[in-house]
Amino acid sequence: MIGLKNMKFKFNDTDPIYLQVANQIEDAIFNGSFLEEEQIPSTTEISKNFHINPATVLKGMNILVNKSLIYKKRGLGMFVSKGAREIIIEHRKELFYDQFVTDFVREAKNLHISEANLLDLIKRGYNK
Amino acid sequence: MSELKLEQINKSFGKKTILSNINLSFSENKIYGLLGRNGAGKSTLLNIIVNRIFADSGMVRIDGENINDNDRKLDLMYLMSEVDLYANGDKLSKILENTEKLYGGFNWELSEKLAKKFEINLDQKYGKLSTGYHSIFKLIIALCVPVKFVILDEPILGLDANHRDLFYSELLQSYSDNPRTFIISTHLIEEVTNIISDVVILDNSRILLAAPVEEILDQAYGIVGPQNEVDDYTKGLNIIGTDKMGNLKTTYVYGNLNDNPVPDTVQISNLDLQKLFVLLTSKNGGNN
């Protein structure tokens, strides 16, 4: 069982809490804090530690169940699905353009950075 | 299903109206936050619910039955409040025993666990406790009595940050182990925002809002940008307040946004419950 110490929940004011719960657990799976086939903290544990209504935590977990990232073992609790990390990586690749590239290019344009200049900057970042 | 219903409750003290036409319902196994400014009528409302004081008119029902003088229904509720019901000379352990007799049950295992966690010695007398420990002792009772409705009026009065933290955790543990309805009145809105599932806002003796927290926050927005563009965009919306810094304006909106395109220079974000509460309940509508 993974301790809650490995969970570094950072909450913001803008997104609904159940989404933030789902996102934080997903992040923990993505960065390897929660390994595949390992148990994740229970609804009650998360609820107690972060002072969130258990129904809200459960709603967040159900999002991950529906994405097949976690599954329930009867009488034991929630476990990370096999292949969960791969699913997350694939999904994030799809979102990469919308979430990062669009913003990135818009800001570059606001700063009058040319396309060639921008490509140079990306190369610089890669070679760091 | 246990449902607690308030129907057309009115209450005045002398010429002063405290509660005006209150209609509310509390459903089973939810955690409600009762919010209101000082003097809004929260404590009066909670005392009417448990029949400690009487409404001038209206009715409180549990599962359709009037609770007035109805011991079977009154035993389903416990109100923890600032009012001290215990004699200073009474030993804490004795008070717990009497509580068990009164309510026909008591969770001794939990009370021992909580006494240990809060470091409270049950062999001492009630009068020896500090303000904070008075609250803690009453909270222990509230969590250990076998009721369907646990009503907490300013439960964290005098508790330091560590004890508040511990209390919220233990409240949620107890709720998970034994789901029941909680009604919590508090001024520390930020601390309970995520704990409560539903909120009731009392303002000027009336119910201003009663709905799930998620639903409320979903339609509370702060719209920031250059004054002209913000004003254009928010025309016709339900504006509940504004802030200005130079030409940068924030307009707060409660309700649906329109389908107009959002200008590039304008940013929309959601409000938190405390900010929304302040805007809705301040006399000047939050205008600076």
Interface residues (C-beta under 8 A of the other chain):
Chain A: D13 T14 D15 P16 I17 Y18 T43 T44 S47 K48 N49 F50 H51 I52 N53 P54 A55 T56
Chain B: I31 D165 Y168 S169 L172 Q173 Y175 S176 E191 V192 N194 I195 I196 S197 E214 L217 D218 S269 N270 L271 D272
